[in-house]
């Protein structure tokens, strides 16, 4: 795993603290954030697959068990947003 530093508002941190620990739903902040990011990526990838704009472009099918595609916002020469994807190979899945 890679270490990522993220700045978040104090109110987010207070909410996170309520959800972790012995009486919480998650054992640590890191685990809560990993779960939140995973759910976000799954939701965004499904949404991107449903959009007509992305269905026009032929996208190769990847094995969902071994790869994840993450959307990346870029701008074209007219400064209009264009979404592209980066593909990452899953080296190790966490067991919960």
C-alpha positions in Angstrom: 0.0 0.0 0.0 1.0 3.6 -0.6 0.8 6.4 2.0 -1.4 9.3 0.9 -1.7 12.6 2.8 -5.0 14.3 2.7 -6.2 17.6 4.2 -9.8 17.4 5.4 -12.0 19.8 7.3 -12.0 19.5 11.1 -15.7 18.6 11.0 -15.0 15.6 8.8 -12.3 14.4 11.3 -14.8 14.8 14.2 -17.2 12.6 12.3 -14.6 10.0 11.5 -13.5 9.8 15.1 -17.1 8.9 16.1 -17.0 6.0 13.7 -13.7 4.4 14.8 -12.3 2.7 17.9 -13.5 0.1 20.2 -17.2 1.1 20.0 -17.1 2.2 16.4 -17.8 0.6 13.0 -14.2 0.7 11.9 -11.0 -0.2 13.7 -9.0 2.8 12.4 -9.2 6.1 10.4 -7.2 4.4 7.6 -9.6 1.5 7.3 -12.6 3.9 7.2 -11.0 6.0 4.5 -10.0 2.9 2.5 -13.6 1.7 2.6 -14.9 5.2 1.7 -12.6 5.5 -1.3 -13.4 2.0 -2.5 -17.1 2.7 -2.4 -16.6 6.0 -4.2 -14.5 4.4 -7.0 -17.1 1.6 -7.5 -19.9 4.2 -7.7 -18.0 6.5 -10.1 -16.9 3.7 -12.3 -20.5 2.4 -12.6 -21.7 5.9 -13.3 -19.1 6.4 -16.0 -20.0 3.1 -17.7 -23.6 4.2 -17.8 -22.9 7.5 -19.5 -23.5 7.7 -23.2 -20.4 9.8 -23.8 -18.2 6.9 -22.6 -20.2 4.2 -24.4 -19.3 5.9 -27.7 -15.6 5.0 -27.1 -14.7 1.4 -27.2 -13.3 0.5 -23.8 -11.7 -2.9 -23.4 -13.3 -5.1 -20.8 -11.0 -5.8 -17.9 -11.2 -8.5 -15.3 -12.8 -6.8 -12.3 -11.0 -9.1 -9.9 -7.6 -8.1 -11.0 -7.9 -4.5 -12.3 -9.6 -1.3 -11.3 -10.2 1.7 -13.7 -10.1 5.1 -12.0 -11.6 8.2 -13.8 -9.3 11.2 -14.3 -10.5 14.6 -15.2 -8.5 16.4 -17.9 -9.1 19.4 -20.2 -8.9 19.3 -24.0 -7.5 22.1 -26.3 -10.8 24.0 -25.9 -10.5 23.8 -22.1 -13.5 21.5 -21.9 -13.5 18.7 -19.4 -12.7 15.3 -20.7 -12.7 12.2 -18.6 -10.1 9.5 -19.2 -9.3 6.5 -17.2 -6.1 5.1 -15.6 -6.0 1.4 -15.1 -4.4 -0.1 -12.0 -3.6 -3.8 -11.4 -4.7 -5.0 -8.0 -1.7 -6.7 -6.5 -3.3 -7.8 -3.2 -6.9 -7.7 -2.0 -7.5 -7.0 1.7 -9.5 -9.6 3.5 -12.2 -8.3 5.9 
